[in-house]
Amino acid sequence: MSRNLAYIKANFCGISKSIIRLETMGIQLCGAINIVKQTESELSRVQGEVANKVKAKLQSVFEQNPGYTTLCKVSDILCGNEAELSGNEQGLSANDLTLFKYWSELGVVHCLLGKEGVW
């Protein structure tokens, strides 16, 4: 049992820390997306069967929430990076994009969890 707890603490505490950071009021979208991507990157380096299941679940959450991809593109634009909007995203005006600068509390978390609590 203690080995399992050590494995979890050593490899997955970053998830809860990231969620706490995402709950910050007034966080900018660029910062929120960077937190999610950093967490994804940290998880990609974790080894083991449990880690593989967690990574698969995270990938599933991303796939079930296509709005996350749009948020990533909008974040890139707001951060001054190259990004192309496609499909329905092209209907977003420059004014629309500026409204995404500050993400509301739990915004990205809600996007990832969805209404049914996918995660």
C-alpha positions in Angstrom: 0.0 0.0 0.0 2.7 2.5 0.9 4.5 1.8 -2.5 1.3 2.7 -4.3 0.9 5.9 -2.3 4.5 6.8 -3.0 4.0 6.2 -6.7 0.8 8.4 -6.7 2.5 11.2 -4.7 5.6 11.2 -6.8 3.8 11.2 -10.1 0.3 12.6 -9.9 0.3 15.4 -7.2 0.9 17.8 -10.1 -2.7 17.3 -11.3 -4.3 18.6 -8.1 -1.8 21.5 -8.0 -2.7 22.4 -11.6 -6.4 22.3 -10.8 -5.9 24.6 -7.9 -3.9 27.0 -10.1 -6.7 26.9 -12.8 -9.2 27.9 -10.1 -7.5 31.3 -9.7 -9.8 34.2 -10.3 -8.7 36.5 -13.2 -6.2 34.0 -14.7 -5.5 34.8 -18.3 -6.4 32.2 -21.0 -2.8 32.0 -22.1 -1.7 31.1 -18.5 -4.6 28.6 -18.1 -3.8 26.8 -21.3 -0.1 26.7 -20.4 -0.9 25.1 -17.1 -2.9 22.4 -18.9 -0.2 21.8 -21.4 2.5 21.7 -18.7 0.5 19.1 -16.8 0.1 17.1 -20.0 3.8 17.3 -20.6 4.6 16.2 -17.0 2.2 13.2 -17.3 3.8 12.2 -20.6 7.1 11.5 -18.7 5.5 9.2 -16.0 6.0 5.5 -16.4 3.8 2.6 -15.5 0.4 1.0 -16.1 -1.5 3.5 -14.1 0.2 6.4 -15.9 -0.8 4.9 -19.2 -4.4 4.8 -18.1 -4.2 8.4 -16.8 -2.7 9.6 -20.1 -5.3 7.7 -22.1 -8.1 9.3 -20.0 -6.6 12.8 -20.5 -6.4 12.2 -24.3 -10.1 11.0 -24.2 -11.1 14.1 -22.3 -9.4 16.3 -25.0 -11.1 14.4 -27.8 -14.5 14.7 -26.2 -14.1 18.4 -25.8 -13.4 19.9 -29.2 -13.8 23.4 -27.7 -10.5 22.9 -26.0 -8.7 22.9 -29.4 -10.4 26.2 -30.2 -9.3 27.6 -26.8 -5.8 26.6 -27.5 -5.9 28.4 -30.9 -7.4 31.5 -29.4 -4.8 31.4 -26.6 -2.0 31.2 -29.2 -3.4 34.2 -31.0 -3.7 36.2 -27.8 -0.2 35.3 -26.8 1.2 36.5 -30.1 1.9 33.1 -31.6 0.9 31.9 -35.0 -2.4 30.1 -35.2 -5.1 29.6 -37.8 -8.8 29.4 -37.0 -10.7 26.9 -39.1 -14.3 25.9 -39.7 -16.8 27.6 -37.4 -13.9 29.3 -35.6 -13.4 31.6 -38.5 -16.6 33.4 -37.5 -14.9 34.8 -34.4 -14.0 38.4 -34.9 -11.0 40.2 -33.4 -13.4 41.7 -30.8 -14.7 38.2 -30.0 -11.1 36.9 -29.5 -10.3 39.7 -27.0 -13.2 38.5 -24.8 -11.2 35.3 -24.1 -8.2 37.1 -22.6 -9.4 36.5 -19.0 -10.8 33.1 -18.3 -13.4 32.9 -15.6 -12.8 30.8 -12.5 -13.0 27.1 -13.4 -13.4 27.9 -17.1 -10.7 25.6 -18.5 -11.5 23.0 -15.8 -15.2 23.1 -16.8 -14.3 22.8 -20.5 -12.2 19.7 -19.7 -14.7 18.1 -17.3 -17.8 18.9 -19.4 -21.3 18.9 -18.0 -21.2 15.2 -17.2 -17.8 15.3 -15.4 -15.9 13.5 -18.1 -12.6 13.4 -16.1 
